[in-house]
């Protein structure tokens, strides 16, 4: 006995190039996600379990989701990754997509790793495994070539930069010397002590402009 097509299921997908459409129903544990390039919308209160498809060949994206007892008053949801199968719909023939449900939780987990669904035509007892299909290839969007920047004009009195050698960076001397020489640590005076003025000068050279400004403001506030 075939289930009646709900209004939500009828509106979920409309692929009717001809005046006739056949019904494809799914076991409650097999969820249709996509037909060719058309996504099927589901909701918490209304899950699509039937589709109307015109005669022809289709690629179906499905998912297995089942509920098993995992202990006393406890359950576990077993789900597979989405997978693709092929379906050939003939005129005047309805179909049911079913599967062999595992008797145990361990069997369900094993089935979810590589689910196999079967197709049964209305009025027939024979169930035929549905052929697996590869996921449709995603075509990368074309990217336009970047526009060429306008040529940079070099003043006549400035020579162009020398070409960079193809040698490793460690073998090439730096083109520009450091602008500021590193600060030299103060030399201890007689007796091994360092004067406060020398230490102040040393740390002043180490400080950033912001730190120097903050130090001057603090000194002025204490005067």
N, C-alpha and C positions, 0 to 999 in steps of 0.2 A: 504494500500500500504506500503510495507516494504522498509525501507531505504537500500541503497546499502552499503555494508561493505567497509569502507575506508581502504587503505593500512596500515595506522598507527594502526587502530584497529585490523587488521588481524595480525600484528606483535606484538601487545601488549601482547597477551596471546596465547599459543599454547598447547592445551590439546586435542590431537587427537590420542588416542591409536588405533583407527580403521581407516578405509579409509573414513569414513563419519563423517561430523560434521554439527551440526544444528546451526542456527543463533538465538541469544538472543539479542534483542534490548532493550534499556532503554529510558524512557522519559528523556527529557533534564534536568529536575530537580532532577533526581535520578542518582547518580554518582557511578559506580562500582569501588570499591577500591581493592578488593582482591577476588580470587577464590581459595578456599581451602588454601594452603600455598603459592600461587603465587600472588605477588603484581602486580597491574596494574599501569603502568606509564602514567601520564597525563602531558600535557604541556599547557601553556597559549594559544597557537595557535592551539592546536589539543587535543580535549577532546574525550576520548574513549566512545562511546555510543552503540557499538555493540560488541558482542563476538561470537566466533565460538567454540562450545563445543561439544564434542563427547557424544553420549548417555550415561547416567549414573546419579548418584546423586552427588550434589555439595553443598558446603556451600559458600554463597556469602556475602561479606562485602560491605555494601552500605552506602551512605550518601545522605541526602536530602539537597538541596541548591536551594533557590528560591529568586526572586527579586520582591519587592512590593513597590508601591508608599506610602510614609509616610507623604506626604504633598505636597504643591505646588512646582513643579519642584524639588522634593526630593525623594530619594528612600532608601530602607533599605533591606539588604540581610538577609534572614532568613535561618539558617542552623541547622541541627540536629547533634547529636553525631553519630559517625559510629555505625551501627547496623548490625546484622547477620540474614540471612534468609536461608532457604533450597530450593533447586531447583532440580527437577527430569526431566531430558531431555530424551525424547523418540525419537527413530529413525524416520526420515522423518517428523519431526514436528518442526517448528520454533515458537518462543515465543516473547512476548513483555511484559516488566515490566512497569507498569503504576501505577497511584495513583489518588485519588480524590483531586484535587487542591482546596484549600480554596478560597472563594470569597473575604475575607477581610484579612488585615494584622494581626488582632487579631486571626483569625482562623488559619492562617499560623503558628503563634507562638505556638498555642495550638497543631497543628499537629506535629511540630518539636519536641515537648517533647516526643511524642510516635508515630513515623511514622508507617504507615501501607501501604505496597505496594501490588499491585495485579498483577496476572499473567494471560495473555490472550494468548491462542494458535491461531495460524494463521488460519483464516477462521471461527473462532468462536467468538460470542459476549459475552460469559460468561467469567467474570473475577473472578478469585479465589484468595482470600487473601493468600499471601505467608507465610508459617509458620515461626515464629521467631526461631532463633537458638542461643544457648549460645556461647559466644566467646570461641574459642579453648583455652584449658588450656596451659599455658607456662611451659614447663618442665625445671626445674632449672638445669643448667650444673653441672655435677658431679665434686666434689672437692676431690682431692686426699688427703689422710691423711698426715699431716706434718711429715717430717722425724724426728726421734728421735735424739736429740742432744747427743753428746758424753758425758759420765759422767765426772763431774768435779773432779779433783784430789785435795784433801785437804792435805796440808803439815802436817807432824806428830806433829810439834810443835805448831800448831794452832788448838784450839778447835772449833768444829762446833758451829754455833749460836744456842741459846736456842730456843725451839719450842715456837711459838706464841700462846697465849691463845685464845680460841674462844669467850671470853667475849668481850663486846663492847670496842671501842677504848678509851672511857672516863674512863673505869675502869682499864686500863692497864697503868702502869707507863712508861714513855719514857725510852728506853734502853740506850740512849746516852745523857749525859748532854750537855748543850750548851758549845761550845768550848770557847766562849768569853763572859765574864760576862758583863751585860749591864752597860753602863756608868752612873756614879752617878752625879747628878746635883751638881754644886759647891755650897758650903755653904756660905752665906753672911757673911762678916766680920763685925766688930763693925761699927755701923752707918747704917747698912742695905745695904751696897754696896758690889758688887762682883768684885774681882780683875780681870783685863784683862787677866792675865796669867791663872787663873782658868777657865775663860770662853773659852780661846783658847784651853786649854787642853780638856775641855768638848766637844767642837765641833770637835776637832781632832779625838777623839775616836768615834764620831758619823759618821765621813766621811768614804767613801769607799776608797780603795787603789787608784783608778783613781782620785778621788777628792783630795786626799792628794798630789798626784804627780802634779796635775795641780796647786795646791796652792803653792808648793815649787818652781815651775817654775816661777810663777808670782812674788814671793818674790825675787828670784834671779835676775829677769829682772829689778826690781826696785832698786837694790843696785848699 
